């Protein structure tokens, strides 16, 4: 991930977690209220193109939803696996506030620091995560070459 993607993920972390939880509950339901065709219509050939069967359409929709949830989970795991790189107490506090969904202004008011200072701390957090992610990627690549 580049710094812009990391920054966006930190900003969106809270809603991504909430959406992952919500979607897992929805996807756990097997869709028992869907009705399959019955009678003579079920034996007739189906037209080419998009499936007309509501069950097929629901399966396709859920499959796409699984892909989207997997992308969100990957982003969340990226941040969670690199949180330990943040060691400064102020940076930890700002990071936790960001992950909890607080705005920069709310964090500024909460910590009693200027918005500019909070933005500088956020930049430091993003750069540290990006640097360590890049370093970890280089180490993985070196291990493959040896």
PAVOZA-807825 format. One record per atom (N, C-alpha, C): residue in one letter; x, y, z. Coordinates in steps of 0.1 Angstrom, whole numbers, plus 5000, padded with zeros to 4 digits. Layout:
N
AXYZ;...
//
This chain:
146
X500849885000;X500050005000;X500950125000;X500550224993;X501250354993;X500650445004;X501250555006;X500850645018;X499450695016;X498950725004;X497650765002;X496650655006;X496950535002;X496050425005;X496050395020;X497150405026;X497250385041;X496450495048;X496550615044;X495850735050;X494350705048;X493850665036;X492450645034;X491950525042;X492750425044;X492350305052;X492250345066;X493150425071;X493050475085;X491850555087;X491550645078;X490350725079;X489050645079;X489050535070;X487850455068;X487750335077;X488750315085;X488950195093;X487650155101;X487150255108;X485950235117;X484750185109;X484450255098;X483250205091;X483550075084;X484750045080;X485049915074;X484849805084;X485249825097;X485049725107;X483549695109;X482749805110;X481349795112;X480649725100;X481149755088;X480549695076;X480849545075;X482149515079;X482449375079;X481549295088;X481349345101;X480549285110;X479049275105;X478549375099;X477249375094;X477049275083;X477949275073;X477949185062;X478049035066;X478849015076;X479048875081;X477748825086;X476948905093;X475648865098;X474748835087;X474748925077;X473848915066;X474148785057;X475448765056;X475848655047;X475748515055;X475548525068;X475348395075;X473948345072;X473048425069;X471648385065;X471748325052;X471248195051;X471348125038;X470348165028;X469448265031;X468448315022;X467248215021;X466748175032;X465648075032;X464348135026;X464248265025;X463048325020;X463048335005;X464048284998;X464048284983;X463248164978;X462448184967;X461648084962;X462048044949;X462247914947;X462647864934;X461447844925;X461647844912;X460547814903;X460047674905;X458847654903;X458347514904;X457347494892;X456947374890;X455947344880;X456647334866;X455847364856;X456347344842;X457347444838;X457347574845;X458347674842;X459747634846;X459847544856;X461147504860;X461847414850;X461147344841;X461647254831;X461947324818;X461447444816;X461647514803;X463047564802;X463647574790;X464947634789;X464947784793;X466047824798;X466247964802;X466948044791;X466548174790;X467248254779;X468648274782;X469448304772;X470848334773;X471048474780;X472148494786;X472448624792;X472348614807;X471848714814;X471748714828;X470748604833;X471148534844;X470248434849;X468948494854;X467848434851;X466548484855;X466048414868;X466748314872;X466448244885;X466848334897;X465948364906;X466248454917;X467348384926;X467448254927;X468448194935;X469848214929;X469948204915;X471148224909;X471648374910;X470648464909;X471048604911;X471548634925;X470848574935;X471348594948;X472748534951;X472948414945;X474348354946;X475348444940;X475048504929;X476048594922;X476248714931;X475148774936;X475248894944;X476048864957;X475848754963;X476548714975;X478048694972;X478348634961;X479748614957;X480448744955;X479848834949;X480448974947;X480649034961;X479649014970;X479749074983;X480849014991;X481048884989;X482248814996;X483548874991;X483648904978;X484848964973;X485149104979;X484049174980;X484149314985;X484549305000;X483949215007;X484249205022;X485749155023;X486249065015;X487649025015;X488549135013;X488249235004;X489049355002;X489049435014;X487949455021;X487849535033;X488749465044;X488549335045;X489349265055;X490849275053;X491249265041;X492649275038;X493149415042;X492449525039;X492849655043;X492949665059;X491949615065;X491849625080;X493049545086;X493249425081;X494349345086;X495749405083;X495849475072;X497149545069;X497449645081;X496449725085;X496649825095;X496849755109;X496049655112;X496149585124;X497449515126;X498049465115;X499349395116;X500549485117;X500249615115;X501349715116;X501249825127;X500149805135;X499949895146;X501049895156;X501749785158;X502849775168;X504049865164;X504149915151;X505249995147;X505150135154;X503950175158;X503650305164;X504050295179;X505150355183;X505550345197;X505450475205;X505450585199;X505250715205;X503850725211;X503750775224;X502450775231;X501450865224;X501850985219;X500951075212;X500451005199;X501450945192;X501050885180;X500050765182;X500250695193;X499350585197;X497950635199;X497950755207;X496650815210;X495950855198;X496650925189;X496050975176;X495550855168;X496350755167;X496050635159;X494750565165;X494650555178;X493450495184;X492250575181;X492350705182;X491250795180;X490850785165;X491750775156;X491450765142;X490750635139;X491250525145;X490650395143;X489250385149;X488950465160;X487650475166;X486650565158;X487150625147;X486350705138;X486250845141;X487050895150;X487051045153;X487651125142;X487151245140;X487651335130;X488851405135;X489651465126;X490851535131;X490551645140;X489451715138;X489051825147;X488651765161;X487951655161;X487551595174;X488851545181;X489751495174;X491051445180;X491751565186;X491851675178;X492551795182;X491851845195;X490551855196;X489851895208;X490151805220;X490051675217;X490251575227;X491651585233;X492651595225;X494051595230;X494551735234;X493851835231;X494251975234;X495452025226;X495551975213;X496552015204;X495952075192;X496752155185;X496252225173;X495952115162;X495152155153;X494852065142;X496052035133;X496852135131;X498152125124;X499052015131;X499052025144;X499951925151;X499351785149;X498051775150;X497451645148;X497651595134;X497551675124;X497851635110;X499351595109;X500251665116;X501651625115;X501851485122;X501151465133;X501251335139;X500651225130;X499551255124;X498951155114;X499951125103;X500551225097;X501551205087;X502651115092;X503151135104;X504151055109;X503750905111;X502450885115;X501950755116;X501850685102;X501350755093;X501250705079;X502650665073;X503550755075;X504950735070;X505550615077;X505450605090;X506050495097;X505450355092;X504050355091;X503450235086;X503950205072;X503950305063;X504350285049;X505850235049;X506650295056;X508150265056;X508250115061;X507650085072;X507749945077;X507149845067;X506049875061;X505449795051;X506349765039;X507049875035;X507949875024;X509149785028;X509649805040;X510849735045;X510449585046;X509249555051;X508849415052;X508749345038;X508249425028;X508149375015;X509549345009;X510449435011;X511849415006;X512449285013;X512249265026;X512749145032;X512149025027;X510849025024;X510248905018;X510848875004;X511048984996;X511548964983;X513048914983;X513848954993;X515148904995;X515148764998;X514248715007;X514248575011;X513848484999;X513048534990;X512648454979;X513848444969;X514748544969;X515848544959;X516948454964;X517048434977;X518148354982;X517948204982;
//
